[in-house]
């Protein structure tokens, strides 16, 4: 960070973390967008449904830190492509549980294999020691902020 109180965005840790996340996310997006035409938000919705099973759009927003309108657009596009289905929630008739269709589960499995390969390639370029250290630091940052950050409005 610049000394003397001069703010420099290029040295601001949240900015650097965001830039790293964007660069890696764009790199991975190329693989699933070319084959399946999914947006990043659609992939994130799919990844949550594939990992956790049926859930509401609100749950996806909370877990993924994605705005409601982006999730709504992603869900509509995925439903139109036959990747997910909606069902009225038994607990709250105003809410809809989203779940992957058979086609959605097949696409999720394929992209999941691509994700494993992408992750392995990135980790090998970093080297095992640096990758492990980086994992540890990122998890520590997440834990530090989870303990102290106020909830964001969506």
MOZITA-V600092 format. One record per backbone hydrogen bond with DSSP energy under -0.5 kcal/mol. NH is the residue of the N-H (numbers start at 1). CO is the residue of the C=O. E is the energy in kcal/mol with one decimal. If there is no record, write none. Layout:
[[NH CO E] [NH CO E]]
//
This chain:
[[6 3 -1.0] [7 5 -0.6] [11 8 -2.0] [12 9 -1.6] [13 11 -0.6] [15 12 -0.7] [16 12 -2.2] [17 13 -2.8] [18 14 -2.3] [19 15 -2.7] [20 16 -2.4] [21 17 -2.5] [22 18 -2.9] [23 19 -2.5] [24 20 -2.3] [25 21 -2.5] [26 22 -2.7] [27 23 -1.9] [28 24 -2.3] [29 25 -2.5] [30 26 -1.4] [31 28 -1.2] [32 28 -1.1] [33 29 -2.8] [34 30 -1.4] [35 31 -1.0] [36 32 -2.4] [37 32 -0.5] [37 33 -1.7] [38 32 -0.8] [43 39 -2.3] [44 40 -2.4] [45 41 -2.5] [46 42 -2.8] [47 43 -3.1] [48 44 -2.0] [49 45 -2.5] [50 46 -3.0] [51 47 -1.9] [52 48 -3.3] [53 49 -1.8] [55 98 -1.7] [57 96 -0.5] [60 56 -1.9] [61 57 -2.6] [62 58 -2.3] [63 59 -2.7] [64 60 -2.7] [65 61 -1.6] [66 61 -0.9] [68 154 -0.9] [71 67 -2.1] [72 68 -2.8] [73 69 -2.2] [74 70 -2.3] [75 71 -3.0] [76 72 -2.4] [77 73 -2.2] [78 74 -2.5] [79 75 -2.7] [80 76 -2.1] [81 77 -1.4] [82 79 -1.4] [83 78 -3.0] [84 78 -0.7] [85 99 -2.9] [87 97 -1.8] [89 92 -0.6] [89 95 -2.8] [95 92 -2.2] [97 87 -3.6] [98 55 -3.2] [99 85 -2.0] [101 83 -1.9] [105 101 -2.8] [106 102 -2.1] [107 103 -2.4] [108 104 -2.8] [109 105 -2.3] [110 106 -2.1] [111 107 -2.9] [112 108 -2.6] [113 109 -1.8] [114 110 -1.9] [115 111 -2.8] [116 112 -2.1] [117 113 -2.1] [118 114 -2.8] [119 115 -2.9] [120 116 -2.5] [121 117 -2.3] [122 118 -2.4] [123 119 -2.8] [124 120 -2.3] [125 121 -2.1] [126 122 -1.8] [127 123 -2.0] [131 127 -2.7] [132 128 -2.1] [133 129 -2.4] [134 130 -2.9] [135 131 -2.5] [136 132 -2.2] [137 133 -2.4] [138 134 -2.8] [139 135 -2.6] [140 136 -2.0] [141 137 -2.5] [142 138 -2.5] [143 139 -2.4] [144 140 -2.7] [145 141 -2.4] [146 142 -2.5] [147 143 -1.7] [148 144 -0.9] [149 145 -3.0]]
//
